């Protein structure tokens, strides 16, 4: 099996092997992809670690099986919204790269003053401020339920006001299933890419049983429950990520979504 590492900060996963294609998904620096098929000299059909397929341009990839093998288990991720990687441990040095939340980097354990040395997918090294990245901690669904739910909600809320982007999953732009997917991924759990498959994957519960971190589903849409009948979602109607409510007396009430809801899902109680 041939694999590759995402080299670019945010790389487009297209529906067809063409720059003018509809965006199907985005992958972030450091993610390892399976090469399904080489289409021509410029495009590869790939499969993500959450089993989503699409086409990525070769210039966005490090095509090196050995490097991908070494990188496979990296779980040190950028946590700030955006982070400049400096060539030296000081401001004023060259900006070697700029990464967004969720990009995977190599942890070195080397620190200098307020900086830490990190590795990039192309094998180069750089420096970021200490505390701007962290290991992804996968809390137990059973033993740490309340803490995990809180973290999922906090992660989703960090994307408030981010512009809507079909297929997006970063602070440059994000869509509804990108938001729910990143809220879970940054806490160690993977969801399918789109709203429909996410609903099929999760355990169905009643709306009134929903707790923070569960998901509400609608036709072609998904939102993250934040409690008390409220939810955060990335919506193309308003064009950004915001909070709405099922509570009819609330100024954030969305009557259309209240009436169109197709289900509620949870990963808690699934035996994960």
C-alpha positions in Angstrom: 0.0 0.0 0.0 1.4 3.3 -1.1 1.0 6.3 1.3 1.8 10.0 1.4 1.9 12.8 3.9 0.1 16.1 3.4 2.7 18.8 2.9 0.5 21.8 2.5 -1.1 23.7 5.4 -4.6 23.0 4.0 -4.9 20.9 0.9 -8.0 20.5 -1.2 -9.5 17.1 -1.7 -11.4 17.5 -5.0 -14.3 15.5 -6.4 -12.5 15.1 -9.7 -8.8 15.5 -10.6 -9.1 19.2 -11.7 -8.3 22.5 -10.0 -11.8 23.7 -11.0 -13.5 20.8 -9.3 -16.0 21.0 -6.5 -14.3 20.7 -3.1 -15.1 17.4 -1.4 -13.0 17.8 1.7 -9.8 19.3 3.0 -6.8 17.6 4.6 -4.3 19.3 6.8 -0.5 19.2 7.0 0.9 16.0 8.5 -2.1 13.8 7.8 -1.2 10.5 6.3 -3.2 9.4 3.2 -3.5 6.1 1.4 -2.8 6.4 -2.4 -5.7 4.6 -4.1 -4.8 5.5 -7.7 -2.5 7.7 -9.8 -4.7 9.5 -12.3 -2.0 11.3 -14.3 1.3 13.1 -13.7 -0.5 15.7 -11.4 -3.3 14.0 -9.4 -3.7 11.1 -7.0 -6.9 9.6 -5.8 -6.4 9.2 -2.0 -8.2 7.9 1.0 -8.1 9.6 4.4 -7.7 8.0 7.8 -11.4 8.5 8.2 -12.1 6.6 4.9 -13.0 9.5 2.6 -11.8 9.5 -1.0 -11.0 12.3 -3.4 -8.3 13.8 -5.5 -5.2 15.7 -4.3 -2.6 17.4 -6.4 0.8 15.8 -6.2 2.4 19.1 -5.2 0.5 19.0 -1.9 2.0 15.6 -0.9 5.2 14.0 0.3 5.2 10.7 -1.7 7.4 8.6 0.5 6.2 5.3 2.1 9.0 5.2 4.6 8.4 8.7 5.8 4.6 8.0 6.0 5.3 4.9 8.1 7.4 7.0 10.5 4.8 9.8 10.6 1.8 7.5 10.9 1.5 7.7 14.7 2.2 11.4 15.1 -0.5 12.9 17.3 1.1 16.3 18.2 -1.2 18.9 16.7 -1.3 22.6 16.3 -3.9 24.0 18.8 -3.9 27.7 18.1 -6.0 28.9 15.3 -2.9 29.8 13.2 0.7 29.3 14.1 3.8 30.6 12.3 6.7 28.2 12.2 9.9 30.2 12.5 13.3 29.3 11.2 14.9 30.2 14.5 13.6 30.4 18.1 12.8 34.1 17.8 10.4 36.6 16.2 12.1 38.4 13.4 13.5 35.2 11.9 12.1 33.7 8.7 8.6 32.4 8.7 9.2 28.9 7.4 5.5 27.9 7.3 2.1 28.9 8.7 -0.1 26.1 10.1 -3.7 26.0 11.3 -5.4 24.1 14.1 -5.3 20.4 13.5 -2.1 20.3 11.5 0.1 17.4 12.7 3.8 18.1 13.4 6.6 16.1 14.9 7.3 16.5 18.6 11.0 16.8 19.5 11.0 17.6 23.2 13.6 20.4 22.4 12.8 23.7 24.1 14.7 27.0 24.1 13.4 29.9 26.2 9.7 30.3 25.1 10.1 28.2 22.0 9.9 24.6 21.0 11.5 22.8 18.0 9.1 20.9 15.8 9.4 18.8 12.7 7.5 19.3 9.4 6.3 16.7 6.9 9.0 17.5 4.4 11.7 16.6 6.9 12.6 20.2 7.8 12.6 21.7 11.3 11.3 24.9 12.8 10.3 26.6 16.0 6.9 27.6 17.4 6.0 29.2 20.7 5.7 26.7 23.5 2.1 25.8 24.2 0.9 26.4 20.7 0.7 22.7 20.0 -0.2 19.7 22.1 -0.6 15.9 22.0 -4.2 14.9 21.1 -5.5 13.3 24.3 -8.1 10.6 23.8 -10.2 10.5 26.9 -12.3 7.5 27.8 -15.9 7.7 26.6 -17.0 5.8 29.7 -14.6 7.0 32.4 -14.3 10.6 31.3 -17.6 11.3 29.7 -18.3 14.7 31.2 -14.8 16.0 30.6 -14.8 14.6 27.0 -18.2 16.2 26.3 -17.0 19.5 27.5 -13.9 19.4 25.4 -15.9 18.5 22.2 -18.1 21.5 22.8 -15.1 23.8 23.6 -13.4 22.7 20.4 -16.5 23.3 18.3 -17.0 26.8 19.8 -13.5 27.8 18.9 -14.7 27.9 15.3 -17.4 30.5 16.0 -17.6 33.2 13.3 -15.4 31.1 10.9 -16.7 31.6 7.4 -18.6 28.8 5.7 -16.7 26.9 3.1 -18.2 23.8 1.4 -15.8 21.0 2.2 -13.8 23.1 4.6 -12.3 22.0 7.9 -10.1 24.9 9.1 -10.4 28.5 10.3 -10.0 29.6 6.7 -13.5 28.1 6.2 -15.5 25.2 7.5 -18.7 23.4 6.7 -21.2 21.6 9.0 -19.6 18.1 9.0 -16.2 19.6 9.0 -17.0 21.3 12.2 -18.4 18.2 13.9 -15.6 16.2 12.5 -12.9 18.5 13.8 -14.6 18.8 17.2 -14.3 15.0 17.5 -10.9 14.5 15.8 -9.1 17.0 18.0 -10.3 14.9 20.9 -9.1 11.6 19.5 -12.2 10.3 17.8 -13.0 10.0 14.1 -16.3 10.6 12.4 -17.2 10.0 8.8 -16.9 13.1 6.7 -20.5 14.0 5.8 -23.6 14.6 7.8 -25.5 11.5 6.5 -22.7 9.0 7.2 -22.2 10.6 10.6 -25.8 10.1 11.5 -25.6 6.4 10.4 -22.4 5.9 12.4 -23.6 7.3 15.7 -26.1 5.7 18.1 -29.6 7.2 17.6 -31.2 8.9 20.7 -34.1 11.2 21.2 -33.6 15.0 21.0 -34.6 15.4 24.7 -31.9 12.9 25.6 -29.1 14.9 24.0 -26.2 16.2 26.1 -23.4 18.5 25.2 -21.2 17.0 22.5 -23.9 14.9 20.9 -25.0 15.8 17.3 -28.3 17.0 15.9 -29.0 16.0 12.3 -31.1 17.7 9.5 -31.4 17.0 5.8 -27.8 17.4 4.6 -26.8 19.2 7.8 -25.4 18.5 11.3 -24.9 20.6 14.4 -23.1 20.1 17.7 -25.3 20.1 20.8 -24.0 22.6 23.4 -26.8 22.0 26.0 -30.1 23.5 27.0 -31.6 23.1 23.5 -28.8 25.1 21.8 -26.3 24.0 19.2 -23.3 25.3 17.2 -23.1 24.8 13.5 -21.5 26.0 10.3 -24.3 27.2 8.0 -24.3 28.4 4.5 -27.5 30.4 5.2 -25.7 33.0 7.3 -22.3 32.1 5.9 -20.4 31.4 9.1 -20.4 29.3 12.3 -22.9 30.4 14.9 -25.1 29.3 17.7 -28.8 28.6 17.3 -31.5 27.1 19.5 -34.6 24.8 19.5 -36.1 27.0 22.2 -39.0 29.0 20.6 -38.6 32.0 23.0 -34.9 32.4 22.1 -33.6 35.1 19.8 -31.4 32.3 18.3 -34.4 30.0 17.5 -34.4 28.5 14.0 -37.9 27.3 13.2 -36.9 25.6 9.9 -34.3 23.4 11.6 -36.6 22.7 14.6 -39.2 21.3 12.2 -36.8 19.6 9.8 -34.6 17.7 12.3 -34.1 14.1 11.2 -32.4 12.7 14.3 -29.9 13.0 17.1 -26.8 10.9 17.6 -24.3 10.1 20.2 -21.0 8.1 20.4 -21.6 7.7 24.2 -22.9 4.2 24.9 -21.5 2.8 21.7 -18.7 0.8 23.4 -15.9 2.9 21.9 
